[in-house]
Amino acid sequence: MMNNQAPLAERLRPVTLDDLVGQEHLTGRGSILRSAIEQGRIPSMILWGPPGVGKTTIAHIIAHSLRAPYFQLSAISSGVKDVREVIEQAKHQPGSILFIDEIHRFNKGQQDALLGAVEKGIITLIGATTENPSFEVNSAVLSRCQVYVLKALTDEALIRLLHDAMEKDQLLSTYNITLAETNALINISGGDARKLLNLFELVVQTAAADSKSITITDALVMQVAQKKIALYDKQGEQHYDIISAFIKSMRGSDPNAAVYWLARMIEGGEDVKFIARRMLIFASEDIGNANPNALLLANATFDAVSKIGYPESRIILSQCAVYLASSAKSNTSYMAIGAALQAVQQHGDLSVPLHIRNAPTKLMKDMNYGKNYQYSHDGEGNFIEQEYLPDKIAGTTFFEPGNNAREQEMRKFLKERWKNKYRY
């Protein structure tokens, strides 16, 4: 029997990049992270990706490959005092690596405690996070780190892990294991390699009570796991699939589907701010000026649920989701900024026309900055036609009003003023 042993996921944790399953875009031959490790010089970094895809493992591999002093903290259980103690120790151990799991859970004060040591090279920071670091890691820390995005493991990679376990693990290799079915193992683990391997070990351990020959079936896995496939897991792959279904249901103007997927997230204990944040983005990206009130309500929802939390937040989230799903839709502002950014990338930094430049000094005025600018409020209807775009892209239409009542009013307004210039 498999008692008093480290979990299978720990026993199989790779110690070299060649043994790592997945993340080839970061660790494969010629990849940026592998090259940095091989050169013996790595930057401070944030590893961002779903649980169980190799963030901690990569940190261990880096420390092992560089033979560097290695410190590990969990943001759940560590505070500023712990960080400072590690930094003091690292001052006497050049090249020290500090790995912080779930770094997004550190508050600003805790993250700020890292800054000086990172800047001075006392430590090389490796932070792991399942949340978008742009939102959850403060900008001062983020600016000093390279962000590497880890991908969810494919089904093929997960099945390869199962075969590695059967062949390489000292305990599992003593059994005659047949993988007849793998769907339940993969679905319940939600793309999390750690969860997959530990569930696999539990299934083998249970079946081994009767025989050394074990056939893995979905029914056996379900019996052992005692849970349904596709339970919502806010740390697993379902997290991404269900928020996607929620957004697409609102985009498709189906409030019924939207509240169902919302309920799945609520029942799974999803962070209220994560849900509200996605609705805030949706209100601008998918509704925009077809109904400007959508952004106001979504912003009010974010503020409200940040103060209240569960269980009452479910009502506010539902109100907002139903409103967004039932609203007129437009992605024209989203498309407009996309087209404008493409123009910037294509044409580079075009000069600002002289007549709309700022002229705070006499020298600038002498150089004709602001000359011939016409103050729009002096014109009829607070409008005077003049050119605001650089010459090279004059007349380019980035914003195309959508086919909805509000934006058709905008089209009429713009056509009255610009006539045929922008083809409104």
N, C-alpha and C positions, 0 to 999 in steps of 0.2 A: 504494500500500500504506500501511497505518497504522502506521508505525514511529516511534519516538522521540517519542511523544505521551503526554500524561497519560492515564490510563485513562478510558474512557467515563464511568464513574460520577462522576469528578472533573470532567470537562468539562461534564456536565449538572447539577452540583450547583446547586440553586436559590439565589438571593440575596434573594428576597422571599417572604413567606408566601403570596402569590397563586400562586407557581409551585410550591409544595410539594404533592406528591401524598400524600394520606392525612393522618391525624391531625386531621381536621376538628373533632373534639370539643375540641381544644386551640387550634387556629389558625384555625378558620373565623370568619366574621363574628359578632361579639358574644361570642366565646369568651373565657374568662378570661385565657389567655396572650396572645392578640392584643390584648386591651384593655390589659393591662399594658405591652406593647411600644408601643402607640400613645400611651399616657400618658407614656412615657419613663421609667417606674420599674418595674423588675423585681426580684423577690425572688431571693435565692440559691435554687437549685433542684437537685433530683435528677431526671434524666430516666431513667425505668425502662422498658425494653422489649426485645424481641428485637433481634438485630443487623440492620442495614440497613433500619431503618424510619424514620430521620430524626433521631436524637439529635444527632449531630455537625452535621448540616445546620441544625437549629433553633438550635444555639448560634452558628453562623456568621451566620445570618439576624438573630439578636438583636443581635450585635455590629455588623453592617452597618447595621441599622435605627437603632440608637442612636448610630452613629458613635463607638463606644467603643473605647478601647485594648483589645487582645485578646491574651491569652496562652493557649497550649495546651500541656498536658502529657499524657503517657500514663503511667498508673500502672504499666505493665509495665516501663518503662525509666527512670522518674524516682524520685528519693528526696527526703528531707527537705531536702537542700541545694538541690535544684532549686526546691522550693516556696518556700524562704526567699529565694532570689534573685529569683523573680518578685514576691514580696511587697515586697521592697526597691524594685524598679523601679516597682511599682504605687503606692507612697507618693508618687511624683512625677508620677503620671498619674491624676488623679481620675476616678472612674467606671470603673476598669479591670475587665474581665471575665476570670476565669480558668476555662478549660474543662479538666476532667480526665476523660479517657476511661478507662473501666473502673475507676472510683474504688473499686469493691469490692475491688480488688487491693491498695490501700494498707493497710498495717498500722495499728494504733492510733496509733503514734508519728507516722507520716506524716499521718494524718488530724488528729491533735491540733495539728500544726503550722499547720493552716489556721484553727483556731478564732478566735484573736485577731484576725486580719485580717478575717475575716467579721463578727465582732461589732462591730468598729470601723468597718466600712464601707470598709476599704481596698480590698477586692476584692468583687465579686459572684461567687460561686461557681456554676458550672454543672457538675455531675457527671453522667456517663453511666454506666449500669450495666445489665447483662443479668440480674443477680441481685436477688432481693428485698432492697431496702435495709434492711428491718427486721432482717435477719439479718447483712448484710455491711457496713453502714455504721454506725459507732459512734453511740450515741444522742446524744452531745453535738453532733456534726456534723448529724445528722438533725433534731434539734430546731430548728436554725437554718435549715432549708431547707424549701421547699415541694416535695412529691413530685408529679411529673406522670407518669402512666402512658401510655405509647405503645402503640398496638395493632398487631398484625401486619397487614401490607398485604393487602388482598383480591386475588383473582385479577384483578378488573376494574382495580384500581389498578396492578398489575404490567403488565398489557397496555397500559394507558395510557402507562406509562413507555417501553415498547418503541416505541410510535407516536411519542412525543415524541422519542426518540432518532433515529428514521428521518427525522423532519421538521426537527428543530432542530439536530442535531449537524452541524458543518461538514464532517466527513469522511463520516459515514454517509449524509448527504443526497445525496451524489454517486452513490450506488448506487440501482439499481432493486430494492428489496427487497419481497418478498411474504411476509407471515406466514401460511403455509398451516396450520401447526400450532404450538401454543404449550405443550402439556402438558409436554413434556420440559424446556423452559426454566424453567417455573414450578416443576415438581417438584424439579428438581436444585438450583435456587437456594434452595428451602426458605423462601420468603417474604422473602428478603434482597434488597433492591433493588440493593445494591452488587454482590452476586454475580451477580444476574440480568443487569445491564447489562454487566458485564465478560465474562461468558460469551457474551452476545449479540454483543459486539464480536469475540470470538475466533472465533465461528462465521462471522460475516460476513467477517472477515479471511481465514479458511481458504478459504471458497467464492469469494472475490474473485480468487483466483489464476487461476481459469478464466473468469470472466465478470463483467461489471458488473451483470448481472441475476441476482438471487439469490432462490431460494425456500426459506424456512425450514421444514423438516419435523422431526418428532421424530427420525427416523432420522439426519438430518444432525447434529442437536444431540448425539445419543448417540454418533455416530461421533467427533465433535470432543471431547466431554467425556471419553470413554473411561471411563465409570463407569455404574453402574446407577442407575436412578431410585429415589429413596427410600432412598439410603444415609443412615445415621444421622449427623446433624450436631448436635453438642451446642450449637452456637451458633445453630441455625436453628429453623424451625417444627417440624421433626421432634422436637426436644427436648421440646416441649410435648405433641405427639401421643403420643409413645411413653411418657412418664411417665404420661400419662392412661390409656393402654392397660394399663400395668403395675398401676396402682392399681385399675382396674376389674376386672382379672383376679383380683387378690387378694380384692377385695370379693365377686366372684362365686364364690369358693372353688375356683378352678381353678389349682392349683400348676403345671401344665404350661404354660399360657399365661403365667403370671407369670414362670417362669424363662426362657421364650423372650424376652419383652420385656426382662427383666433382661440377658440375653446381648446383645441389640441395643445396650443402653446401655453395657455393659462393652466390647464390641467397638468402639464409637464413642469410647471414652475419656472417658465421662461421669465427672464428679467423684464419688468414692465418698461424700463427705459429703452431696452433694445427694440421692443415692439413699437413703442411710441416714436422712436427715432426713425424707424423705417417708414412709418406713416407720414412723418414730417417731410421726408425726402419725396415720398410718393405724391404728396399734395402739390408740390411744385413741379416735379418731373412729369406727372401723368394728368394733372388737372390744370395747373397753372392759371392763366388768365381766363380760361373758360368759366372759372368760378374762384375768384381770389379769396373768398371767405374760407375756402378749404385749407389754405395755408394758415390762416388765423386760428381756425379750430384745431388743426393738428398741433400748432405751437402751444395753444392753451392746454391741449391734452397732455403734451409732454410735461409742461409745468405742473399740471394737476397730479399726474401719476407719480411724479418725482417726490411730491409732498405726501401722498397718501399711501401708496403701496397696495398690496393685496389684503383682503379680498375685494374691497370696494372699488379698486381700480378697474376691475373687470367691466363694470358698468360704463365707465368713462371710455375705456378702450373700445367697447362695443358700439357706443354712440358714434364715436369718430369713424370706426371702420364702416358702419352702415352708411354714414353721411358720404364718405369718400367713394364708396362703391356706387352709390346712387347719384353721384354728381356727374354733370357734363364733363367730358374729358378733352384734354388738349396737351400735346407734348411740344407745342411750337416754341416755347421759350427754351426748352431742353435742346431742340434741334438748332435753334438760332445760335446759342453759345457754342455748340459743336461746330457749326459752320464757321463762326468767327474765329475759333481757335485754329481750325484748319487753315484759314486765310493767314493768320499770324505765322503759323509754321511754314506755310508755302512762301510768303513774301518777306518774312523777317520783320525787323523793326522799321517800318515805314515812318517817314518824318511827319510830325504833326503840322498841319497847314498853319502858316504864319498867323492868319487872322484869328485863330482860336487858341493861340498860345498864351500862356500867362506872362504878364509883363510887369513884374514888381519893381524893376530897377530902371533907371534912365537909360543905361546901356542897352537893355533889352528893347525899350521903346525905340531907341535910335536904330535898332536892327529890324524895325518894323514888326516886332512881336505885338500881336493884338491889333495891328492896323487894319482898318476896314471891317472890323467885327461889328455886326449889327445886333443890337439888343432886342431879342425876340419880343419882349413885352411892349416895345414901341410900335409893333406892327398890328394890323387888323387881326382880331382873333388871337392876339399874342403870338403871332407867327410872321417871320420874314424868311423867305427862301434863301438859303446860302449853303455852301458845301461844308460838311463836317468830316468827311472821310478823306484819307490821303488820296492824292491824284490817281495813283496806280489802281486803286480799287473803287474809285468814285462810281456811285450808282449801283453798287453791289447790294442785293437784297439778302439779308441774313434772316430776318423775321418774316415769316409767311403766316398771316392770321389763319386760324382754323375755322372749320365749318360749324360754328356754334354762335349763339346769339351775342354773347359779349364780345367775342373777337371779330364778328362781322361788324359790330359798332366801331371797333378799333380800325378795321379796314376802311370803313366809310370816312372816319376822322382823318386817317392818313392820306387817303385818296384826294380828299378835298384840299389838303395842303400841298401835297407833293405831285399832284396831277399824275402824269405817266412816268415820273422819274424812277420809282421803284416798282412800277407795274402793279400797283394796288387797284 
